[in-house]
Amino acid sequence: MSNVATPILEVEGVSMRFGKFVALNNVTTRFEAGRLSAIIGPNGAGKSTFFNVVSGAFPPSSGRLKFQGRDITGLAQHEFARHGIAKSFQITNVFKQLSAHENVRVAAQMRSSRYQLLTPRAALKALIDRAHELLARVGLAHLHDRPAADLAHGQQRALEVAMALAAEPVLLLMDEPTAGMSPEETKVMMDLIVELATERSVILVEHKMKLVMGICERLLVLHHGEFLAEGTPDEIRANADVRRVYLGQG
């Protein structure tokens, strides 16, 4: 079996209940390594709950998660990060009072502190260089001294992506990465996502179907917390159930 076909993330019979409310019901799927995939569905489909479960925010009520063949069900969130899973939230999660560079440096420092082999001076230079490199990666090098609070919304989302990349993830999870963005900001973010997906596995959660159809290799569709369909963009476009659910949406 080729490396591309190896699942990086497996979801087996996952359900999530909040009291009597069933947010996810027996969802089973797998995501292959080296792919750009998306989880889509109308509002209320269970996408955010799915994102929270697969990113370790809370354990599923039942079912199992496997990452690179290893059972990670119920691990603490920092353990997900240690295994190589990073996430970028729908709600921008940056330190508003710090500069763009300081935000990324803090994120890089959190990773490097677990593997501290350098002298303090050498370590600081390495962190500064890494932060510059990551800001350039997301198109923010020219704004490195700007307080995060003064960045435009799309720039704050890009900064958060740089912070997630500081963890050097094998798998990057992104929750509605273009939420609240202008068309111009959306285009910049989608181009960045495509570029990032050439280096690692990326899974997006998105309710705008048209947005992901042009860039993703594989789509998983949720509806009312249940698995509805999965396949290539062409297969999803041709699926009658998906068209019915998305009628007038997307």
Secondary structure, 3 states (H helix, E strand, C coil): CCHHHCEEEEEEEEEEEECCEEEEEEEEEEEECCCEEEEECCCCCCHHHHHHHHCCCCCCCEEEEEECCEECCCCCHHHHHHHCEEEECCCCCCCCCCEHHHHHHHHHHHHHHHHCCCCHHHHHHHHHHHHHHHHHHCCCHHHCCCEHHHCCHHHHHHHHHHHHHCCCCCEEEEECCCCCCCHHHHHHHHHHHHHHCCCCEEEEEECCHHHHHCCCCEEEEEECCEEEEEECHHHHHCCHHHHHHCCCCC
